[in-house]
């Protein structure tokens, strides 16, 4: 079962001895900083845990799976998330 935001707030609050209200404010602030940084093209790196960066996608030709018709997909941006060493070790165990 996935850990949703409410579960995350509860778990972090318990580990850090903070109130749920304070913990939720921190998580919301982290989310805002992450979004603002990526929108400016800045990468966010938490050493050992993960890195998140904006990547540019070139324009390309795609195909409508229903009709088989070719269509042009414009250039744009995506998000690349890479796991750090601590995260990789945690899931490998």
Biopython code that builds the backbone (N, CA, C, O; Angstrom):
import numpy as np
from Bio.PDB.StructureBuilder import StructureBuilder

atoms = [
    (1, "UNK", "N", (0.847, -1.184, 0.000)),
    (1, "UNK", "CA", (0.000, 0.000, 0.000)),
    (1, "UNK", "C", (0.889, 1.243, 0.000)),
    (1, "UNK", "O", (1.820, 1.339, 0.800)),
    (2, "UNK", "N", (0.606, 2.197, -0.894)),
    (2, "UNK", "CA", (1.458, 3.396, -0.975)),
    (2, "UNK", "C", (1.298, 4.310, 0.237)),
    (2, "UNK", "O", (0.262, 4.328, 0.902)),
    (3, "UNK", "N", (2.340, 5.050, 0.491)),
    (3, "UNK", "CA", (2.350, 6.026, 1.580)),
    (3, "UNK", "C", (1.816, 7.333, 1.013)),
    (3, "UNK", "O", (2.467, 7.948, 0.168)),
    (4, "UNK", "N", (0.630, 7.772, 1.468)),
    (4, "UNK", "CA", (0.088, 9.022, 0.960)),
    (4, "UNK", "C", (0.612, 10.198, 1.794)),
    (4, "UNK", "O", (1.360, 9.996, 2.751)),
    (5, "UNK", "N", (0.224, 11.411, 1.436)),
    (5, "UNK", "CA", (0.752, 12.595, 2.102)),
    (5, "UNK", "C", (0.417, 12.606, 3.594)),
    (5, "UNK", "O", (1.261, 12.956, 4.418)),
    (6, "UNK", "N", (-0.791, 12.231, 3.934)),
    (6, "UNK", "CA", (-1.210, 12.206, 5.338)),
    (6, "UNK", "C", (-0.357, 11.213, 6.143)),
    (6, "UNK", "O", (0.066, 11.512, 7.259)),
    (7, "UNK", "N", (-0.113, 10.041, 5.567)),
    (7, "UNK", "CA", (0.731, 9.034, 6.223)),
    (7, "UNK", "C", (2.167, 9.538, 6.364)),
    (7, "UNK", "O", (2.815, 9.314, 7.387)),
    (8, "UNK", "N", (2.655, 10.219, 5.327)),
    (8, "UNK", "CA", (4.009, 10.773, 5.360)),
    (8, "UNK", "C", (4.129, 11.825, 6.459)),
    (8, "UNK", "O", (5.109, 11.835, 7.204)),
    (9, "UNK", "N", (3.147, 12.700, 6.563)),
    (9, "UNK", "CA", (3.159, 13.732, 7.603)),
    (9, "UNK", "C", (3.201, 13.084, 8.980)),
    (9, "UNK", "O", (3.974, 13.504, 9.841)),
    (10, "UNK", "N", (2.383, 12.073, 9.191)),
    (10, "UNK", "CA", (2.337, 11.381, 10.482)),
    (10, "UNK", "C", (3.674, 10.729, 10.801)),
    (10, "UNK", "O", (4.164, 10.847, 11.924)),
    (11, "UNK", "N", (4.273, 10.041, 9.830)),
    (11, "UNK", "CA", (5.539, 9.334, 10.049)),
    (11, "UNK", "C", (6.683, 10.305, 10.318)),
    (11, "UNK", "O", (7.486, 10.080, 11.224)),
    (12, "UNK", "N", (6.766, 11.377, 9.544)),
    (12, "UNK", "CA", (7.846, 12.350, 9.730)),
    (12, "UNK", "C", (7.675, 13.081, 11.060)),
    (12, "UNK", "O", (8.658, 13.329, 11.759)),
    (13, "UNK", "N", (6.459, 13.420, 11.409)),
    (13, "UNK", "CA", (6.198, 14.100, 12.683)),
    (13, "UNK", "C", (6.657, 13.238, 13.853)),
    (13, "UNK", "O", (7.248, 13.747, 14.805)),
    (14, "UNK", "N", (6.390, 11.944, 13.787)),
    (14, "UNK", "CA", (6.792, 11.036, 14.860)),
    (14, "UNK", "C", (8.321, 10.911, 14.935)),
    (14, "UNK", "O", (8.885, 10.916, 16.030)),
    (15, "UNK", "N", (8.993, 10.799, 13.785)),
    (15, "UNK", "CA", (10.459, 10.665, 13.770)),
    (15, "UNK", "C", (11.159, 11.932, 14.239)),
    (15, "UNK", "O", (12.189, 11.862, 14.911)),
    (16, "UNK", "N", (10.604, 13.092, 13.887)),
    (16, "UNK", "CA", (11.267, 14.368, 14.182)),
    (16, "UNK", "C", (10.749, 15.039, 15.453)),
    (16, "UNK", "O", (11.189, 16.136, 15.798)),
    (17, "UNK", "N", (9.827, 14.392, 16.143)),
    (17, "UNK", "CA", (9.215, 14.977, 17.342)),
    (17, "UNK", "C", (8.640, 16.359, 17.073)),
    (17, "UNK", "O", (8.862, 17.302, 17.833)),
    (18, "UNK", "N", (7.896, 16.459, 15.974)),
    (18, "UNK", "CA", (7.219, 17.704, 15.604)),
    (18, "UNK", "C", (5.721, 17.471, 15.597)),
    (18, "UNK", "O", (5.255, 16.332, 15.588)),
    (19, "UNK", "N", (4.971, 18.568, 15.602)),
    (19, "UNK", "CA", (3.527, 18.423, 15.469)),
    (19, "UNK", "C", (3.210, 18.111, 14.010)),
    (19, "UNK", "O", (4.004, 18.388, 13.112)),
    (20, "UNK", "N", (2.047, 17.537, 13.798)),
    (20, "UNK", "CA", (1.635, 17.246, 12.423)),
    (20, "UNK", "C", (1.459, 18.538, 11.630)),
    (20, "UNK", "O", (1.745, 18.577, 10.434)),
    (21, "UNK", "N", (0.992, 19.592, 12.291)),
    (21, "UNK", "CA", (0.800, 20.883, 11.622)),
    (21, "UNK", "C", (2.129, 21.443, 11.141)),
    (21, "UNK", "O", (2.237, 21.898, 10.002)),
    (22, "UNK", "N", (3.149, 21.412, 12.008)),
    (22, "UNK", "CA", (4.478, 21.899, 11.627)),
    (22, "UNK", "C", (5.076, 21.038, 10.514)),
    (22, "UNK", "O", (5.676, 21.558, 9.573)),
    (23, "UNK", "N", (4.911, 19.739, 10.626)),
    (23, "UNK", "CA", (5.456, 18.821, 9.629)),
    (23, "UNK", "C", (4.789, 19.030, 8.275)),
    (23, "UNK", "O", (5.461, 19.028, 7.244)),
    (24, "UNK", "N", (3.487, 19.210, 8.275)),
    (24, "UNK", "CA", (2.783, 19.448, 7.018)),
    (24, "UNK", "C", (3.242, 20.762, 6.385)),
    (24, "UNK", "O", (3.363, 20.849, 5.163)),
    (25, "UNK", "N", (3.497, 21.781, 7.201)),
    (25, "UNK", "CA", (4.003, 23.057, 6.685)),
    (25, "UNK", "C", (5.369, 22.874, 6.032)),
    (25, "UNK", "O", (5.641, 23.467, 4.989)),
    (26, "UNK", "N", (6.230, 22.058, 6.639)),
    (26, "UNK", "CA", (7.556, 21.795, 6.081)),
    (26, "UNK", "C", (7.433, 21.044, 4.750)),
    (26, "UNK", "O", (8.109, 21.390, 3.781)),
    (27, "UNK", "N", (6.590, 20.039, 4.701)),
    (27, "UNK", "CA", (6.415, 19.258, 3.475)),
    (27, "UNK", "C", (5.825, 20.134, 2.365)),
    (27, "UNK", "O", (6.241, 20.030, 1.211)),
    (28, "UNK", "N", (4.870, 20.987, 2.703)),
    (28, "UNK", "CA", (4.299, 21.900, 1.710)),
    (28, "UNK", "C", (5.347, 22.891, 1.209)),
    (28, "UNK", "O", (5.386, 23.204, 0.019)),
    (29, "UNK", "N", (6.195, 23.383, 2.108)),
    (29, "UNK", "CA", (7.261, 24.309, 1.720)),
    (29, "UNK", "C", (8.267, 23.603, 0.814)),
    (29, "UNK", "O", (8.717, 24.182, -0.175)),
    (30, "UNK", "N", (8.624, 22.365, 1.137)),
    (30, "UNK", "CA", (9.532, 21.585, 0.292)),
    (30, "UNK", "C", (8.946, 21.419, -1.101)),
    (30, "UNK", "O", (9.649, 21.571, -2.101)),
    (31, "UNK", "N", (7.669, 21.109, -1.164)),
    (31, "UNK", "CA", (6.981, 20.950, -2.445)),
    (31, "UNK", "C", (7.048, 22.249, -3.242)),
    (31, "UNK", "O", (7.334, 22.223, -4.439)),
    (32, "UNK", "N", (6.787, 23.382, -2.596)),
    (32, "UNK", "CA", (6.829, 24.687, -3.273)),
    (32, "UNK", "C", (8.227, 25.003, -3.789)),
    (32, "UNK", "O", (8.378, 25.466, -4.920)),
    (33, "UNK", "N", (9.247, 24.760, -2.974)),
    (33, "UNK", "CA", (10.627, 25.031, -3.386)),
    (33, "UNK", "C", (11.020, 24.129, -4.553)),
    (33, "UNK", "O", (11.675, 24.584, -5.490)),
    (34, "UNK", "N", (10.632, 22.869, -4.508)),
    (34, "UNK", "CA", (10.923, 21.930, -5.587)),
    (34, "UNK", "C", (10.303, 22.410, -6.896)),
    (34, "UNK", "O", (10.971, 22.428, -7.930)),
    (35, "UNK", "N", (9.042, 22.795, -6.857)),
    (35, "UNK", "CA", (8.343, 23.263, -8.056)),
    (35, "UNK", "C", (8.968, 24.555, -8.585)),
    (35, "UNK", "O", (9.185, 24.688, -9.789)),
    (36, "UNK", "N", (9.254, 25.493, -7.706)),
    (36, "UNK", "CA", (9.852, 26.763, -8.123)),
    (36, "UNK", "C", (11.234, 26.543, -8.749)),
    (36, "UNK", "O", (11.557, 27.141, -9.775)),
    (37, "UNK", "N", (12.035, 25.693, -8.132)),
    (37, "UNK", "CA", (13.381, 25.430, -8.647)),
    (37, "UNK", "C", (13.330, 24.772, -10.021)),
    (37, "UNK", "O", (14.049, 25.179, -10.934)),
    (38, "UNK", "N", (12.491, 23.769, -10.168)),
    (38, "UNK", "CA", (12.395, 23.075, -11.456)),
    (38, "UNK", "C", (11.849, 23.986, -12.540)),
    (38, "UNK", "O", (12.276, 23.900, -13.691)),
    (39, "UNK", "N", (10.914, 24.857, -12.191)),
    (39, "UNK", "CA", (10.364, 25.760, -13.206)),
    (39, "UNK", "C", (11.415, 26.754, -13.702)),
    (39, "UNK", "O", (11.311, 27.258, -14.821)),
    (40, "UNK", "N", (12.427, 27.039, -12.874)),
    (40, "UNK", "CA", (13.538, 27.919, -13.270)),
    (40, "UNK", "C", (14.645, 27.143, -13.983)),
    (40, "UNK", "O", (15.604, 27.743, -14.468)),
    (41, "UNK", "N", (14.522, 25.827, -14.050)),
    (41, "UNK", "CA", (15.545, 25.005, -14.690)),
    (41, "UNK", "C", (16.646, 24.566, -13.744)),
    (41, "UNK", "O", (17.662, 24.029, -14.186)),
    (42, "UNK", "N", (16.463, 24.785, -12.448)),
    (42, "UNK", "CA", (17.463, 24.385, -11.452)),
    (42, "UNK", "C", (17.185, 22.974, -10.968)),
    (42, "UNK", "O", (16.037, 22.620, -10.701)),
    (43, "UNK", "N", (18.226, 22.173, -10.854)),
    (43, "UNK", "CA", (18.093, 20.814, -10.325)),
    (43, "UNK", "C", (18.038, 20.862, -8.804)),
    (43, "UNK", "O", (18.597, 21.769, -8.186)),
    (44, "UNK", "N", (17.371, 19.894, -8.207)),
    (44, "UNK", "CA", (17.313, 19.762, -6.759)),
    (44, "UNK", "C", (17.956, 18.429, -6.409)),
    (44, "UNK", "O", (17.524, 17.380, -6.887)),
    (45, "UNK", "N", (18.995, 18.471, -5.569)),
    (45, "UNK", "CA", (19.717, 17.243, -5.219)),
    (45, "UNK", "C", (19.756, 17.075, -3.709)),
    (45, "UNK", "O", (20.177, 17.974, -2.981)),
    (46, "UNK", "N", (19.318, 15.931, -3.256)),
    (46, "UNK", "CA", (19.444, 15.530, -1.859)),
    (46, "UNK", "C", (20.439, 14.378, -1.873)),
    (46, "UNK", "O", (20.071, 13.232, -2.132)),
    (47, "UNK", "N", (21.694, 14.685, -1.594)),
    (47, "UNK", "CA", (22.783, 13.731, -1.735)),
    (47, "UNK", "C", (22.470, 12.422, -1.023)),
    (47, "UNK", "O", (22.104, 12.400, 0.152)),
    (48, "UNK", "N", (22.626, 11.338, -1.768)),
    (48, "UNK", "CA", (22.377, 10.007, -1.235)),
    (48, "UNK", "C", (20.935, 9.568, -1.376)),
    (48, "UNK", "O", (20.650, 8.371, -1.374)),
    (49, "UNK", "N", (20.013, 10.527, -1.498)),
    (49, "UNK", "CA", (18.595, 10.169, -1.563)),
    (49, "UNK", "C", (18.070, 10.230, -2.991)),
    (49, "UNK", "O", (17.669, 9.209, -3.550)),
    (50, "UNK", "N", (18.071, 11.422, -3.584)),
    (50, "UNK", "CA", (17.565, 11.552, -4.940)),
    (50, "UNK", "C", (17.977, 12.874, -5.553)),
    (50, "UNK", "O", (18.402, 13.798, -4.860)),
    (51, "UNK", "N", (17.842, 12.942, -6.858)),
    (51, "UNK", "CA", (18.015, 14.205, -7.561)),
    (51, "UNK", "C", (16.860, 14.340, -8.548)),
    (51, "UNK", "O", (16.400, 13.360, -9.134)),
    (52, "UNK", "N", (16.405, 15.577, -8.714)),
    (52, "UNK", "CA", (15.282, 15.872, -9.589)),
    (52, "UNK", "C", (15.721, 17.016, -10.495)),
    (52, "UNK", "O", (16.236, 18.029, -10.023)),
    (53, "UNK", "N", (15.514, 16.849, -11.794)),
    (53, "UNK", "CA", (15.902, 17.909, -12.707)),
    (53, "UNK", "C", (14.930, 18.012, -13.867)),
    (53, "UNK", "O", (14.250, 17.049, -14.221)),
    (54, "UNK", "N", (14.878, 19.211, -14.454)),
    (54, "UNK", "CA", (14.053, 19.442, -15.631)),
    (54, "UNK", "C", (14.872, 19.057, -16.848)),
    (54, "UNK", "O", (16.038, 19.435, -16.962)),
    (55, "UNK", "N", (14.263, 18.303, -17.763)),
    (55, "UNK", "CA", (14.945, 17.894, -18.980)),
    (55, "UNK", "C", (14.153, 18.395, -20.187)),
    (55, "UNK", "O", (12.925, 18.475, -20.162)),
    (56, "UNK", "N", (14.890, 18.728, -21.235)),
    (56, "UNK", "CA", (14.262, 19.224, -22.450)),
    (56, "UNK", "C", (13.977, 18.050, -23.376)),
    (56, "UNK", "O", (14.811, 17.160, -23.544)),
    (57, "UNK", "N", (12.807, 18.059, -23.965)),
    (57, "UNK", "CA", (12.432, 17.017, -24.918)),
    (57, "UNK", "C", (12.317, 17.654, -26.298)),
    (57, "UNK", "O", (11.651, 18.674, -26.472)),
    (58, "UNK", "N", (12.962, 17.049, -27.253)),
    (58, "UNK", "CA", (12.947, 17.570, -28.626)),
    (58, "UNK", "C", (11.590, 17.284, -29.277)),
    (58, "UNK", "O", (10.874, 16.365, -28.880)),
    (59, "UNK", "N", (11.260, 18.089, -30.278)),
    (59, "UNK", "CA", (10.060, 17.820, -31.069)),
    (59, "UNK", "C", (10.251, 16.479, -31.781)),
    (59, "UNK", "O", (11.366, 16.110, -32.149)),
    (60, "UNK", "N", (9.158, 15.770, -31.963)),
    (60, "UNK", "CA", (9.272, 14.458, -32.590)),
    (60, "UNK", "C", (7.961, 14.086, -33.277)),
    (60, "UNK", "O", (6.929, 14.727, -33.077)),
    (61, "UNK", "N", (8.026, 13.056, -34.074)),
    (61, "UNK", "CA", (6.842, 12.551, -34.759)),
    (61, "UNK", "C", (6.302, 11.385, -33.957)),
    (61, "UNK", "O", (7.043, 10.468, -33.602)),
    (62, "UNK", "N", (5.030, 11.419, -33.676)),
    (62, "UNK", "CA", (4.376, 10.336, -32.945)),
    (62, "UNK", "C", (3.317, 9.685, -33.815)),
    (62, "UNK", "O", (3.146, 10.047, -34.979)),
    (63, "UNK", "N", (2.619, 8.735, -33.250)),
    (63, "UNK", "CA", (1.578, 8.045, -33.993)),
    (63, "UNK", "C", (0.370, 7.841, -33.090)),
    (63, "UNK", "O", (0.503, 7.382, -31.955)),
    (64, "UNK", "N", (-0.796, 8.181, -33.595)),
    (64, "UNK", "CA", (-2.036, 7.955, -32.869)),
    (64, "UNK", "C", (-2.272, 6.447, -32.821)),
    (64, "UNK", "O", (-2.417, 5.822, -33.871)),
    (65, "UNK", "N", (-2.313, 5.844, -31.624)),
    (65, "UNK", "CA", (-2.445, 4.383, -31.545)),
    (65, "UNK", "C", (-3.788, 3.866, -32.078)),
    (65, "UNK", "O", (-3.886, 2.710, -32.491)),
    (66, "UNK", "N", (-4.811, 4.711, -32.072)),
    (66, "UNK", "CA", (-6.120, 4.280, -32.540)),
    (66, "UNK", "C", (-6.220, 4.263, -34.060)),
    (66, "UNK", "O", (-6.718, 3.311, -34.660)),
    (67, "UNK", "N", (-5.733, 5.345, -34.664)),
    (67, "UNK", "CA", (-5.903, 5.490, -36.116)),
    (67, "UNK", "C", (-4.633, 5.188, -36.896)),
    (67, "UNK", "O", (-4.697, 4.938, -38.100)),
    (68, "UNK", "N", (-3.488, 5.207, -36.238)),
    (68, "UNK", "CA", (-2.225, 4.995, -36.924)),
    (68, "UNK", "C", (-1.721, 6.256, -37.612)),
    (68, "UNK", "O", (-0.660, 6.242, -38.236)),
    (69, "UNK", "N", (-2.470, 7.338, -37.503)),
    (69, "UNK", "CA", (-2.103, 8.603, -38.135)),
    (69, "UNK", "C", (-0.885, 9.217, -37.451)),
    (69, "UNK", "O", (-0.789, 9.223, -36.223)),
    (70, "UNK", "N", (0.055, 9.738, -38.265)),
    (70, "UNK", "CA", (1.230, 10.407, -37.712)),
    (70, "UNK", "C", (0.841, 11.794, -37.228)),
    (70, "UNK", "O", (-0.027, 12.447, -37.807)),
    (71, "UNK", "N", (1.500, 12.240, -36.146)),
    (71, "UNK", "CA", (1.266, 13.583, -35.640)),
    (71, "UNK", "C", (2.557, 14.144, -35.095)),
    (71, "UNK", "O", (3.440, 13.403, -34.666)),
    (72, "UNK", "N", (2.658, 15.450, -35.114)),
    (72, "UNK", "CA", (3.854, 16.126, -34.621)),
    (72, "UNK", "C", (3.679, 16.443, -33.135)),
    (72, "UNK", "O", (2.689, 17.057, -32.737)),
    (73, "UNK", "N", (4.637, 16.024, -32.327)),
    (73, "UNK", "CA", (4.644, 16.318, -30.896)),
    (73, "UNK", "C", (5.642, 17.451, -30.703)),
    (73, "UNK", "O", (6.817, 17.296, -31.037)),
    (74, "UNK", "N", (5.195, 18.595, -30.166)),
    (74, "UNK", "CA", (6.097, 19.739, -30.032)),
    (74, "UNK", "C", (7.166, 19.512, -28.961)),
    (74, "UNK", "O", (7.020, 18.655, -28.088)),
    (75, "UNK", "N", (8.242, 20.297, -29.047)),
    (75, "UNK", "CA", (9.287, 20.245, -28.022)),
    (75, "UNK", "C", (8.684, 20.694, -26.695)),
    (75, "UNK", "O", (7.713, 21.450, -26.669)),
    (76, "UNK", "N", (9.255, 20.232, -25.617)),
    (76, "UNK", "CA", (8.747, 20.604, -24.293)),
    (76, "UNK", "C", (9.722, 20.186, -23.212)),
    (76, "UNK", "O", (10.892, 19.906, -23.475)),
    (77, "UNK", "N", (9.222, 20.152, -22.006)),
    (77, "UNK", "CA", (10.045, 19.796, -20.860)),
    (77, "UNK", "C", (9.423, 18.631, -20.104)),
    (77, "UNK", "O", (8.208, 18.436, -20.122)),
    (78, "UNK", "N", (10.276, 17.865, -19.444)),
    (78, "UNK", "CA", (9.847, 16.776, -18.590)),
    (78, "UNK", "C", (10.647, 16.829, -17.305)),
    (78, "UNK", "O", (11.480, 17.717, -17.122)),
    (79, "UNK", "N", (10.401, 15.893, -16.426)),
    (79, "UNK", "CA", (11.102, 15.822, -15.143)),
    (79, "UNK", "C", (11.803, 14.478, -15.046)),
    (79, "UNK", "O", (11.212, 13.433, -15.319)),
    (80, "UNK", "N", (13.074, 14.516, -14.652)),
    (80, "UNK", "CA", (13.855, 13.294, -14.465)),
    (80, "UNK", "C", (14.159, 13.166, -12.974)),
    (80, "UNK", "O", (14.700, 14.085, -12.359)),
    (81, "UNK", "N", (13.805, 12.020, -12.407)),
    (81, "UNK", "CA", (14.076, 11.736, -10.996)),
    (81, "UNK", "C", (15.053, 10.573, -10.950)),
    (81, "UNK", "O", (14.798, 9.519, -11.535)),
    (82, "UNK", "N", (16.168, 10.761, -10.258)),
    (82, "UNK", "CA", (17.177, 9.709, -10.136)),
    (82, "UNK", "C", (17.354, 9.336, -8.670)),
    (82, "UNK", "O", (17.464, 10.209, -7.808)),
    (83, "UNK", "N", (17.379, 8.062, -8.398)),
    (83, "UNK", "CA", (17.562, 7.574, -7.034)),
    (83, "UNK", "C", (19.032, 7.702, -6.632)),
    (83, "UNK", "O", (19.928, 7.445, -7.435)),
    (84, "UNK", "N", (19.267, 8.098, -5.391)),
    (84, "UNK", "CA", (20.619, 8.172, -4.851)),
    (84, "UNK", "C", (21.043, 6.846, -4.244)),
    (84, "UNK", "O", (20.258, 5.899, -4.200)),
    (85, "UNK", "N", (22.274, 6.777, -3.780)),
    (85, "UNK", "CA", (22.824, 5.516, -3.290)),
    (85, "UNK", "C", (22.079, 4.958, -2.079)),
    (85, "UNK", "O", (21.875, 3.747, -1.988)),
    (86, "UNK", "N", (21.670, 5.822, -1.150)),
    (86, "UNK", "CA", (20.936, 5.339, 0.028)),
    (86, "UNK", "C", (19.588, 4.719, -0.371)),
    (86, "UNK", "O", (19.182, 3.689, 0.168)),
    (87, "UNK", "N", (18.917, 5.355, -1.309)),
    (87, "UNK", "CA", (17.638, 4.858, -1.761)),
    (87, "UNK", "C", (17.802, 3.532, -2.516)),
    (87, "UNK", "O", (17.004, 2.610, -2.344)),
    (88, "UNK", "N", (18.837, 3.447, -3.347)),
    (88, "UNK", "CA", (19.092, 2.213, -4.077)),
    (88, "UNK", "C", (19.406, 1.056, -3.129)),
    (88, "UNK", "O", (18.941, -0.065, -3.336)),
    (89, "UNK", "N", (20.200, 1.330, -2.085)),
    (89, "UNK", "CA", (20.529, 0.286, -1.103)),
    (89, "UNK", "C", (19.280, -0.169, -0.348)),
    (89, "UNK", "O", (19.124, -1.355, -0.057)),
    (90, "UNK", "N", (18.391, 0.778, -0.032)),
    (90, "UNK", "CA", (17.183, 0.444, 0.731)),
    (90, "UNK", "C", (16.267, -0.493, -0.023)),
    (90, "UNK", "O", (15.662, -1.379, 0.580)),
    (91, "UNK", "N", (16.150, -0.321, -1.323)),
    (91, "UNK", "CA", (15.252, -1.181, -2.093)),
    (91, "UNK", "C", (15.921, -2.484, -2.523)),
    (91, "UNK", "O", (15.233, -3.443, -2.873)),
    (92, "UNK", "N", (17.241, -2.529, -2.503)),
    (92, "UNK", "CA", (17.966, -3.734, -2.888)),
    (92, "UNK", "C", (17.998, -4.763, -1.767)),
    (92, "UNK", "O", (18.208, -5.950, -2.016)),
    (93, "UNK", "N", (17.792, -4.317, -0.549)),
    (93, "UNK", "CA", (17.900, -5.216, 0.604)),
    (93, "UNK", "C", (16.704, -6.129, 0.736)),
    (93, "UNK", "O", (16.649, -6.944, 1.658)),
]
sb = StructureBuilder()
sb.init_structure("model")
sb.init_model(0)
sb.init_chain("A")
sb.init_seg("    ")
for serial, (resi, resn, name, xyz) in enumerate(atoms, 1):
    if name == "N":
        sb.init_residue(resn, " ", resi, " ")
    sb.init_atom(name, np.array(xyz, "f"), 0.0, 1.0, " ", f" {name:<3s}", serial, name[0])
structure = sb.get_structure()
